[in-house]
Amino acid sequence: MDLDYSKCWKTPKKESWKTALLLSYQSLGVVYGDLSISPLYVYKSTFAEDIQHSDSNEEIFGVLSFVFWTLTLIPLFKYVFIVLRADDNGEGGTFALYSLICRHARVSLLPNRQVADEALSTYKLEQPPEKKNSSRVKFVLEKYKWLHTALLILVLVGTCMVIGDGVLTPAISVFSAVSGLELSMSKEHHQYAVVPITCFILLCLFALQHYGTHRVGFFFAPIVLTWLLCISALGLYNIIHWNPHIYKALSPYYMFIFLKKTRISGWMSLGGTLLCITGSEAMFADLGHFSYTAIQIAFTFLVYPALILAYMGQAAYLSQHHHSSHVISFYVSVPAPVRWPVLVVAILASVVGSQAIISGTFSIINQSQSLGCFPRVKVIHTSDKIHGQIYIPEINWMLMILCIAVTIGFRDTKHMGNASGLAVMTVMLVTTCLTSLVIIICWQKPPIIAITFLLFFGSIELLYFSASLTKFKEGAWLPILLALILMTVMFVWHYATIKKYEYDLHNKVSLEWLLALGPSLGIARVPGIGLVFSDLTSGIPANFSRFVTNLPAFHRILIFVCVKSVPVPHVPPAERYLVGRVGPTAHRSYRCIVRYGYRDVHQDVHSFETELVERLADFIRYDWHQTNWSNSCNGDDASRSNESSSESKLAVIGTVAFSGPPAYEIEENVQPESVSIEFPTVESVRDVIEMEPVGKRVRFAIDDESETDVQTEVEAQLQEELAYLYAAQQAGTAFILGHSHVRAKQGSSLFKRLAIDFGYNFLRRNCRGPDVALKVPTVSLLEVGMVYVV
């Protein structure tokens, strides 16, 4: 499917207040669902075991003070005013920070990187001139290879914890909402009702994922808005009715009184208090769907005040009820006449909050897969209009099974909260560390600013993180176990992917070998187009030489295709295809590098095949007109004299069309201007990039008066090559992919043998093959068996 890119691409123009307010309203259902339902379980988790609510109210006042200042310092100050500014072309999240750092410092471990990728319009740098301190940190980071690996591991830890949160958040959210039934039935009935109802809601939630959030998305914002207004009204009612002086508890003084009285028990109870900021990371992760201003307005003027009122109202009620017949929970502070309506709204809000984290899990797994850090899975785009809404069947059912298992296994908010709290704080610590690097390397601020940011917010998060670790036996072991399993999978897959690329790089075949193939060697050219997929950006891949060795024939049109990811969130369609010739014109061999950003969704095979042929036809027209222009200037055809000895220059072929008659003019429009920039690639292949910044489109103009016999001959050859291409397209397209088996070479370490021979090959056999990931039809697939000894 070919997405409407203009709907998802952020332009730097200033948005109106009307647009900002509309986006703020829409962000409620996507961004703040998880954060807004935290009052359901914060106090219950905090007072679960370590501390008791006493007549002095020092505990409840201290917890309220901790909640207030945590909400103020972390979501409001850290995220809204600082971290949200570290966006990557409007995108946020862990991978956005990593992408920013990789573009400003050479620390990326992605294979087949080209310097030419830096010419992408989205590959912008924050501050091109480097300062001395920034250069020193950048130099150290680039110099040591182990720091590159450490940075990737840090990013993977954050990613794994986000995925772990995708398991825990739906379980604790729905369970906490349904637990309101405990006030309306006996304890015996309650035990046998809450868990089945929670599991049923979770089952329905995951079963509906394949429809896509866009079908029910317009319900999300009203539900969360209703919930926020509901908890605000309840908070105001409880403050006025039970304790109008509760505002005094917001003073930091009560935090010290709380810790002084409760000591180590109070510190351990902070593992429940930190749940008040669960979902804060969504403000940054979902930045690409909205805007900085919209998220800032929604949180500052609606979500933050509503949450503060809700927590103050609960504290006011509990300050006057020390010996309640029920345990501390959200619903005991809800007046009986409105308890059932509040229960219904709470369940709906918990479903919305769960939906947000599930969608975020799909998105981050797709990003991990794009960067070669996750096994191939089937990604389905659920909306033709809204970019980024995807569905991954395998991950969806695995999340459902794990969520239901957590619900049945833990059966209470305490253990779920302990597990969720550790995952949340780990993600926030990773974000703090990466943002500190962005401040120095990308923003080029003095190191003292980055150190201050790291120490201030890092110390707060470490306090909560240490409290969460003390709950290891009471549930916190689960996110650690999930993270270890996911880390192992992701690191083994990434390690083997890099080793496979290095093997391909060292075993690629020379261009002379390809050009020597012909009838004299018994090699036949058959009708059709052959698409040879490889990770190489130059040279002839070894899988093609093996293919020709076993089957002495290949197609009349041969295209070496490299589908690669670049460290930017999106690649504009006009800059996606990098096309060039392989060998002389008569050989009819080409190279096409297809570039995607880490948030782009790949096209299906039918649109990809059609667009690839169209871009190749555009390149052929461009190449012949360039040759014609060069011949007119030089008076000979020297521009093609050396084609047989090396690959030709690569050109970006996008929305610029070269079809029609050879008389072109300069068009005045909003399309970018065509300029040429030369870049040496990592593999010493010179690319000429036809880039398109802003301005007017320039097309090549050929006067009728200057038309000569040479130009007529060039035009005839152009039409002949195009006819050859379209005839091959009609004959059919074959997709030639490598079917690889990887094994560690003799003498490898035990770790490498375990990772490659067992780990990677197990994952390869049990995940989607490259043909499924590329959506290749079975009838058009040719697989070449390859054994990689790495």
N, C-alpha and C positions, 0 to 999 in steps of 0.2 A: 504494500500500500504506500502510496506517495502522499506524505503528509503536507498539509498547507503550512509551509515553513513560516510564512509571515505572521501566523497566529501565535507562534511559540517563541519568536525571536524578539528579544527586548531591544528597543531602540533607545538611544540616550536622551531622547527629547523629554522635556519636563512634563509630567502628567498633571492634569487638572485636579482640583480638589474634589470634583464630582467623581472622577475616575478613582481617585485614591480612597474616597469613602465607600464606593461600590466594591472595590477590591478588599477593603478592610472587612466589610460585611461578609463577603464570600470566604475570606480566610478563616472565619470563625469555625466553619464546619470542617476544614481541612487541617488547619494548623493547631487549633486550640482545643480540639476534642479531648485529647489525653490530659492536658494540663487542667482543664476546667473540672474534670471529675475527681481530681485528687482529694477534695474535702470528704469524699465518701470513706476514705480509709486511712487518712493521716493520723488522726487522734487515736483511732482504734489500734493501729500498728504501734504507735509510740507508747501507749499505756498497756500493751499486750502482756508484758511480763516483768520488765526491768524496774519500772517505777509504778507507784500507786497514787491515785488521786486522793489527797488528804484534805482535812478541813481548813488548813491554812491557805490553800489555793496557790501555794508557791510553785507547785509542779505545773499546774495548768497555765499559770501566768508565764512561767519560764518557757514552756513549750510554745505558747503564742508568740512570745518575743522572738524565739528562734525562727519560727515560721515567717514572721513579718520581715525580719532582716535577711533571711535567706532568699525570700521572694524578691526583695528589693535589690540585693546585691548581685545575685546570679542572673535571673531572667531579665530584670530591668536594666541594671548597669552594664553587666558583662555582655549579654546577648544583644539587647535592643540598641545600646549606644556604641558598642565596640565591635563585637564579632560579626554582626550583620553587615558591617562595612567591608569585611574581608570576603566579598563575593567574587566569583569567577564568572565574569560576563553575565551577572545577574543570577548565577546559580550558587547554592550554598551546600553545606555538608562536609563530611570528612574528606571525600575525594576532591571537592572543590579546593580546599586548603592545600591538599597534596599536589593538585594540578598547578596551583599558583606557585608553589615552591619549586616544582620541577621546571617551570618555564623560566624562572629567574635564576636557577642554579642547576647545574648538570648533575642531578642526583636521581634521575629516572632510571628504572631498570627495565623499561619497555624495550622490546627488540625493534628492529627495522626502523629506527628513528632517522629522520632526514632533516638536515638543516633547512631544506626547502619548506618544511612544515611551519617554520617561523614566519613565513610570508602570509600565512592565513590571517584574514582580517580579525578573527577572534583571538589570535595569538598576541594579544597586546600586553605590554609590560606596564607595571604601575608607575615606576620612576626610572626611566632609562639611565640617567647619570648615576653612577655609583659613588657612594661616599666611602671614606676610608674604613670606618668601623664595619659597615655593611660588607665591604669587600673582604675584610679579614674573616668574618664569620662564614661568608660564602666560600672563601678559599679553603678553610678547614673542612667544611661540609663536602666540598667537591673532591678534596684530596684523598680522603680515606674511604675506601670501598665499603668497609664494614659499617660506616655511618649511613650509606645508602640503604643497606639491608636493614639496619636498625630503624630507619625512618619508615621503610615499607612495613616492617613488623608492627610498629606503633600504629600505623594506619589500619592494618589488618586487625589489630586488637580492638580498635574502636569500631570497625565494621562488624566484627563478630559479636560484640556486645549489643550493637543496634539490632542485629538479627535475633540475638537472645531476648532482647526487649520485645521483639515481635512475637515471641512465644509467651512471655510473662504478662505483658500489658493487657491483652484481651482476657486472659484468665482472671487476673485480679480485678479488672474493671467490671466485667459482667458479674463475677461472684459477689463483689461488694455491693453492687446495685441490687441484685436479687436477695441478698441477705437481709434486706429490709422486711422480708416476710416473717422474720423471727419475732416481730412485735405483734403479729396477727395470728400466730398459731403456737401451739405448745412446743416445748423443746424437742420432744420425741418426733413430732411430725416435721419440725423444722429441719432436723438432721437428714431426713430422708427426702426432703423436697428441694432444698437449695441446690445441691450438687446435680441432680438430674435436670432441673430446669436450666441451670447454667450450661451444662453440656449440650442441651437441646438448642439453646440460643447460639452457642458457639458453632454447632454443626450447621445451623441455618446460615450463619454469617459467612462461613467459609464456602458453603455450597453455592452461594449467590455471587461469589467473586468473579466467576467467568463472564457475568453480564457487564462488568465494568462499573466503576463508581460514577461515571457520567450519567447513568440511567437513573440513579437515585440521589445524585449529588446535590440537586437543588433542594432536597429535604434537609441536608446536613446543617447548613447555616441557621435556618429557623429553629431547629432542635437545640443547637448549642446556645443560641441567643435566648431561647426560652429558659434553658437550664441556668444560664448566668443570671438572668433577671429573677429566676426563682430563688436561687441561693442568696442573691443580694437582698431580696425582700425578707427571706427567712432570717438572714443575719441582722438586718435592721430591727425586725420584730423582737428577736431574742435580746439584742443589746438594749433596746428601750424597755422591754418588759422585765428582764431579769437583772441586768447590771449595766446601767448607763456609764459607769466609770471604768469600764473595761479598757478604754483607750490608754489608761495609764500603764497597762501591762506591755505596751509596745516599747517601753524604755529598755535599752540594753542592760540596765541595772538588774532586771529580773532574770536575765540569762546567767549572770554571775551568781545570783542568789540560788538559782536552780542547780547549777553545777556544784556550788558549795555545799548544798544540802544533800544532793543525790550522789555526788562524787562519781565513782566508776559506773554505777547503774545509770546515772543520767547520761553519761557519755555513750554508753551502749544503746540507750534509747534513741539517740540521734539517728540510728539506722532507720527508724520509722518516720522521724521528722523530715528527713531529706526527700520523702516521697511527695512533698508539697511542690517540688520543682520537676517532677517527672513529666516529660513531654516538652520541656523547655527547648531541647535540641531540635524539635520539629520546627521552631521558628526559623532556624538557620537552614535546616535540611530542605524545607519546602519553599525557600526564598524564590526559587526559579519560577514558581507558579504565580507569584504575586509581585510585590515590590517592597523595597525597604520602607517607604513611607507608609504603605498600607498596613504592614505588619506592626510597625511602630505605633500607629494610631490605634489599631485594634487592641494591642496589649496595654498601652499606657492609659487609655481613656475608658476601657470597658473591662477587659479580662482582669487586669491587676486590681482595680478597685473592687470588682465583684468577689474575687478570691479573698481579699483582705476582710471584707465585710462578712463573708461566709465563715472564715476562721474565728473572727472576733465574736460572731453570734454564737457559735458552738461553745467557745470558751466562756462567754457570759452565762449560757445555760448551765454548763458544768460547774461554774463557780458557785451556783446556788443549789446544786444537786450532787451531794457527796456520797449518798448511799442509795443510788438508783437500783431498782430490782433487776435491771438489765445491764449488761456490760456497756462500756463506753462505745458509742457508735454514732454515726451521722443521724440516723433516724430517730434517736431518742430526743433530739432537740427540735424535731419537726412536730408542730401541733397536730393532734389526732385528726381533726376534720379534713386536713389537706394531705394526710400521710399517703393515701393511695394515689392521688394524682402525682405527688412528688415521686413516688416509687416508679410510676410509669415513665415519667420524664427522665428519671435517673437511668432506667434501663435503656431507653432510647439514646441518651447521651453517652452511655458506656459503649453502646454498639458503634456510634459515630467515632468515639475516641479509639476504639479497636480498629475500625476501618482505616483510620489515618496511619496507624503504625504498621498495619498489614501492607498497605499501598507503599509505604516507605521502605518496607523490607523487600518488596518486589523490585523497587527502583534501585536500591543499593546493591542487590545481587546482580542486576543487569549491568550496573557500573563495574562491579568486580569482574564479571565475565568479560566485559569489553577490554579491561586492562590485563586480561590473561591471568587473573587471580582466582578464578572459580571455574569448575567443570561446566561444560556446555549444557545449557538447559533450553527448553523451548520457550520463547518469549512471544506472547500474543499482544498486539496493540488493540485495546478495546475501544478506541475512539479514533475516527478519522479526522476529527476537528481539534481535539484537545491533546496537545503533545504531552507525552510522559505518562499517560495512563496505560499501564501494562498489566498483564496477568501471566503468571508462570505456574502452570498446572502442578508440576512436581513439588515445587516449594509450597504451594497452597495446601496440598494434602498433608505434607510433612508438618507444616505449622499447625494444622487442625488436630492431627494426632497428638502432637506434643502439648498443645493447649489443653486438650481434654485429659491427657495423662497427668498434667500438672494439677488440674482441678480435682481429679479423683485422688491423686496421691497426697496432696497437701491438705485439702479440705478446710483450710482456714486462711484468713487474710494475713495473719502474722507471718507464716512461712513464705507466702507469695510476695509479701511486701519486702521481706529480707532479701529475697532473690532479685526482685525488680530494682531495689535500691542500689545494690552493688553494680548491676549493669548500667544504670543511669549515671552513677558517679564515675565509672570508668570511661564512658563516652565523653563526659564533660572534662575529665582530666586530659584526655587525648586532644580534645578541641582546644583546651588552654595551652598545651604544649605547642601544637601546630600554629595557633594564632601568634604565639610569641615569636616563632620563626618568621611568620609573615610580616610582623611588625619590623623586624630587622632587615630581612632580605628583600621583601617586596615593597614595603612602604619606606624603607631606608631611614627609619627613626633611630635615634641614639639607643644603644643597647640598654641603658639604664631604664628606659621606658618599657622595653620588653621584659626586663628582669623584674621591674616593679609589678607589671601586669601578672607575670608568672607567679611571683611570690605571694601577692595579695589574694588573687582568686585561687591559686593552687593550694595555698594553706587552708582556705575554707573548705575546698573540695577534699583535700587530704584528711581533714578532721572527720568529715562524713564518711569518706572511704574507709578509714580505719575503724569507724564504728560499725560499718557494714561487714567488714572482715570478721569481727567478733561473732557474727551470726552465721559463721560458716556451717556449723552443724544444724542450724535451724532454718536451712533453706538457701543460704548464700552459696552453697556448693554448686547449685544447679547452673547459674550463669557461667561459673568458672569451668565446669565440665563441658557445657555447650561451646564455650569459647575455645577450649583446648581442642575439641574435636574439629570445629570449623577452622581453627588456625592451622591444624595439621593438614586438613584437606586443601586449604587455599595455598599454603606455602609449598606443599608437595607439587600441586598442579602448576604453580608459577615456576618453581625450580625446574621441573621437567620441560615446561614450555620453553624456557630460556635455553636449556641444553639442546633441545630439538632444533631450535633456531641456529645455534652455534654449529651444530652438525650440518644443517643445510647450507650454511654460509661457507663452511670449509669443503664441502663436497659438491658445490655447484659446478656446472659444466660450462666450458668456454663457448663463446658465440661462434667461433670458427668450427667447432664440432657440429653445431646446428646447421650452419650454412653448407657444410660438406655433405649433409644428408641429401640423397637424391636417387634417381633411378639407377645410377651406376652401382649403388650399394643395395639395390633391391627395395628401396623405400618408395612407397606410393603416397600420393596426396589424394585424399578422398574428399568428396563434396561435403560442405557444411562448415560450421564454426566450432573450433575446439577451445574451450576455456580451461586453461591449466592453472589451478589455484595453488598458491605458494605464499609463504611469508617473506620471500625475498623481494627486494625492490630493484635488484639488478642481477644479471646473470641468468643462466638456465638452470632451473631446479633439478635435483637428482631424480625426483620421481618421474619427470618427463623422459629423461634418458633411459630409465628402467622401462617405461612404457613402450618406447620405440624399440628397445632391445627385444622385448617379448612379443610385440605386435608391430611389425615393420611397416607402419603406415601412420600418417597423421593428417589432420584436416587442412584444407586449402587456405582457410583463414585461421591463424593460430594467435591466440591472445593469452599472454601470461598475466594473470590477475592476482593482485595482492590486496586483500581486504585488511586494513590496518586501523588501529585506534591511535589517536593523537591526544595529548594532554590538554584538551579544551572541551568544554561541555557540549558544544554543537559545532558542526562544520556546515557552513551555508552550502546549499546544493550547487550554487554557481562555482564553488571552489572544491567540490568533492572529488572530481575525476581528474587525475593526472595521467596524461596519455602520451605515448611516444612510439617510435618504430624500433623494431629489433631487426637489424640487418638492412639490406637494400630494399628498395620499394618493391621489386619484383618478387621478393620472398613472401610477401603478405603476412608478415609476423609483427605483432604489436605488443606493447606492454601497457597495462592499465593499473594504476594504483588508486584504490577507492578508499577514501579517508572518512572515518566517522569519529565523532566526539564520544566521550564516555557516557553521555546521556541520550545520544541518538539511538533511535530504533531502526534496525536494518530493514531494507525493503524486502518484499517477497520476491521470489525468483522471476516471476513473469514481468513485473515492472523493472526489475534490475536488468534482465536480459535485454528488454526493449530499449531501456535508457542507455545501456552500455553500447549497443549498436548505434544509437543516435549520436552519442558522444564521439564514437569512433569515426562516424561519417563526418561530423563537424571537424574533427582533427584532420582528417584526410583533406577536406576543403581548405582548411587553414594552412596545412603543410604545403599543398601545391601552390597556393597563392603566395605564400612566403617564398617558395622556390622561384616562382615567376617574377616576384619583385626583386629577389636577389640576382637572378639572371639578367634582369633589365639593368640593374646597377653595375654588375661586374662584367657583363658581356660574355659570360660562359656559365657552365653548369658545375663549377668547382664546389658548390655547396653540397653536391651529392657524391663527390668523388671519393670520399672516405667513409661512406655509409657502411660499406661491407666490413670494415675493420673494427667498428665500435657501434654501440647503441646510440641512437639519435637523441636529441634533446627532448625533454619532457615538457609538456605544456598543460596548463590548467584549462580544461574545456568545460564550460558551464552553460550559463544561459545565453551566452553570445552565440548567435547562429551565423553560419557562413553559407547557408543555402541560398539558392536563387541565382540570378545572373551575376557575372563578375564585376559589374559596376556598382560600387558601394559608395555610400556618402556618410557624412558625420551627422549623427543624430543628437539633437539637444533633448535630453530627458534626465530622469533622476537616476538612471543606471550608472554604475561606476565607470571610470575611465580605464582604458586598457594600457597597462605599462608593462615593461619587461625587466625582470631583475634576474641576475645570474647568481646561483648558489651552488657551491660544491657540496655534495652529499657526504654522508659518513663513509660511503664506499667509493669516493672519488669519481662519482659520475656527475657530470655537469648538467644541471636542470635549468631550463629557461622557463620561468614561471610567468604566465600571463595573469597578473593579478588585477583586481578591480576595486580600487578605493572609490571615493566619491567624486562625482563630476559628470562629465559627458562621455558617452560611448564613442570610441574611435574605431571606424572600420577602414579597411584598406581600400583606397580609391585607385581605379585603373581607368585612365582616359581611353575613349574609343579610338582617338587619333594615334595612340601609342601601341595599338594592337598590331602584332607582327605574326609572322609564321610560327615563331617559337612559342608565342603565347597560345596560338591556336593548337599547337601540338600538346602543350601543357594541359590545356582544357580538355583535349581528347583523352589524354592519359588519366586525368582526374575522373572523367565520366566512366572510363573503363574500370578504374579501381573501385568506384562506388557501385557500379553494376556488379562487379565481382563480389563485393561485400553483401549486397542485397540478395544476390543469387544464393550465396552461401547461407544466409539467414533463412531463406525459404527451404533450403535442403535440410535444415535442422541444426540444433546446437547440442554439443556434448560437453558435460562437465567432468573434467579429469581431476580427481582428488586423490591424495595419498591416504592409504589405509595403513597406519603406522603401528608397529610394535616396538616398544622401547625397552632396552635392557642395559644394565650397567656393565661397563667394560671390566675385564679381568683385573684384579688388583685393587678394585674400588673399596672404599671403606664400608663398614657394616651399615652405617647410616644411609649411605648412598644406595646400597643394594636394597635395603628395606624400602627406601623412598621410591626408587625407580621400579625395581622388579616386582614389588608387591603393591605398594601404595598407588603409584600412578597407573599401572596397568589394571588394577582393580577398578579405579575410578573411570578409566577409559572404557572398559568393558560395560560399565553400568550407567554411563551417562549418554547423552545424545551424541551421535556421531557428527562430524563436520558437515555431512550432506544434509542432516536434519537441521542443524543450526543455520546453514545457508539456504534451507528450504528448497533443495534440489529435487526435482521429480525423479522417481526411481528409473523410469524408462530412459532418461537422459544421462544417467550416472555411469561413469567409468572409474572404478577404484583401482589404484595401483598399490600393491603390497610393498611396504617398505619396512626394513628392520633398522632401527637407530641404535647404534652402540655408542653410548655417551659416557 
